[in-house]
């Protein structure tokens, strides 16, 4: 009978941890922190978890930088850079990887926050009277609470209101 101290038993647990890691990565890309937490929750030891992480890294199935790049690409038009930064930090991506990926995305998407605010403003508030100061104030608060910068919000709201006034087909 095999016990937990038996070397063969330990190797079997490493294999189980590796299989569990690959199953978790099969359905969703994860950060190292997320995968580590899941394996520990499943009852694997620190050593078994570390072995599984190293195994996944060896096949490039686990890469926090790639995760951050995909995460930013998927959310860039919906979230502020500030909010994306905090979401990545909560998922365990290193500050170095976060800044590197965000710097690359800012170079590619110059003015992306301003365009995002304008698009989301028209989507959310486009059917209301955009000249109403209460709508403007509510929208301003909405976007500032989500981490968009003052300059981007102001410029985007003014541009969106200007476009809505020029377009005779805008529903109110």
C-alpha positions in Angstrom: 0.0 0.0 0.0 1.3 3.5 -0.9 1.5 6.2 1.6 1.9 10.0 1.2 5.6 9.6 2.1 6.2 7.0 -0.6 8.2 8.5 -3.5 5.9 6.8 -6.1 2.9 8.4 -4.4 4.5 11.8 -4.5 5.2 11.4 -8.2 1.6 10.4 -8.8 0.4 13.6 -7.0 2.8 15.7 -9.2 1.2 14.1 -12.2 -2.3 14.7 -10.9 -1.4 18.4 -10.2 0.0 18.7 -13.7 -3.1 17.2 -15.2 -5.3 19.5 -13.1 -3.3 22.6 -14.2 -3.6 21.7 -17.9 -7.4 21.1 -17.5 -7.7 24.5 -15.9 -5.7 26.2 -18.6 -7.6 24.3 -21.3 -10.7 26.4 -20.8 -9.3 29.8 -19.9 -6.0 31.5 -19.9 -4.9 32.2 -16.3 -2.1 34.0 -14.5 0.4 32.2 -12.4 -1.3 33.5 -9.3 -4.7 32.3 -10.4 -3.5 28.9 -11.3 -1.5 28.6 -8.1 -4.6 29.5 -6.1 -6.7 27.0 -7.9 -4.2 24.1 -7.4 -3.8 24.9 -3.7 -7.6 25.1 -3.3 -7.8 21.6 -4.9 -5.6 20.3 -2.1 -2.2 20.1 -3.7 0.9 20.9 -1.7 3.2 23.9 -2.4 5.7 21.5 -4.0 3.2 19.8 -6.2 1.7 23.1 -7.2 5.1 24.6 -8.0 6.0 21.5 -10.1 2.7 21.8 -12.0 3.4 25.5 -12.6 6.9 24.8 -13.9 5.5 22.1 -16.2 2.9 24.5 -17.6 5.6 27.2 -18.1 7.8 24.7 -19.9 5.2 24.4 -22.7 4.5 28.1 -22.7 0.9 27.4 -21.5 1.5 29.8 -18.6 2.7 33.3 -19.5 1.6 36.4 -17.5 2.8 38.8 -20.1 0.7 37.1 -22.8 -2.2 37.0 -20.4 -1.9 40.8 -19.8 -1.6 41.5 -23.6 -4.8 39.5 -24.3 -6.6 41.1 -21.3 -5.7 44.6 -22.4 -6.6 43.9 -26.0 -10.0 42.6 -25.0 -10.9 45.4 -22.6 -9.2 48.5 -24.1 -12.3 49.9 -25.7 -14.5 49.3 -22.7 -12.4 50.1 -19.6 -10.0 52.9 -18.7 -6.3 52.2 -18.6 -6.5 52.9 -14.8 -9.2 50.3 -14.3 -7.3 47.7 -16.5 -4.1 48.3 -14.5 -6.0 47.5 -11.2 -7.7 44.5 -12.7 -4.4 43.0 -13.8 -2.8 43.7 -10.5 -5.7 41.9 -8.7 -5.1 38.9 -11.0 -1.4 38.7 -9.9 0.3 40.2 -13.0 3.6 41.8 -12.0 3.8 45.6 -12.1 6.6 45.4 -14.7 4.5 43.3 -17.1 1.5 45.6 -16.5 3.4 48.7 -17.3 5.1 47.2 -20.3 1.9 46.0 -21.9 0.0 49.2 -21.1 2.9 51.3 -22.6 2.7 49.2 -25.8 -1.1 49.5 -26.0 -0.9 53.3 -25.4 1.5 53.6 -28.3 -0.8 51.7 -30.6 -4.0 53.3 -29.4 -3.2 57.0 -29.0 -6.2 58.7 -27.5 -7.9 55.4 -26.8 -9.5 56.5 -23.4 -11.0 59.6 -25.0 -12.5 57.6 -27.9 -13.8 55.0 -25.4 -15.5 57.7 -23.3 -17.1 59.2 -26.4 -18.4 55.9 -27.7 -19.7 54.7 -24.3 -21.2 58.1 -23.6 -23.2 58.1 -26.8 -24.2 54.5 -26.2 -25.3 55.1 -22.6 -26.7 58.6 -22.8 -27.4 59.1 -26.5 -31.1 59.1 -26.2 -31.2 61.7 -23.5 -31.1 65.4 -23.9 -27.3 65.8 -24.1 -27.4 69.5 -23.5 -28.9 69.0 -20.1 -26.3 69.8 -17.4 -27.6 67.0 -15.2 -26.9 64.4 -17.9 -23.4 65.9 -18.4 -22.7 65.8 -14.7 -24.0 62.3 -14.3 -21.9 61.1 -17.2 -18.9 62.9 -15.9 -19.2 61.2 -12.5 -19.8 57.8 -14.2 -16.6 58.0 -16.2 -14.5 59.5 -13.5 -15.5 56.7 -11.1 -14.2 54.2 -13.6 -10.7 55.8 -13.8 -10.9 57.9 -16.9 -8.9 61.1 -16.7 -10.6 64.5 -16.4 -9.1 65.8 -19.8 -10.3 62.7 -21.7 -13.8 62.8 -20.2 -14.3 66.6 -20.8 -13.0 66.4 -24.4 -15.0 63.2 -25.2 -18.2 64.5 -23.8 -18.0 67.8 -25.6 -17.2 66.0 -28.9 -20.0 63.6 -28.4 -22.5 66.4 -27.6 -21.2 68.3 -30.7 -21.7 65.3 -32.9 -25.2 64.7 -31.5 -26.2 68.3 -32.2 -24.9 68.0 -35.8 -26.7 64.7 -36.5 -30.4 65.4 -37.2 -31.2 61.6 -36.8 -30.1 61.3 -33.2 -32.9 60.0 -31.1 -33.8 62.0 -28.0 
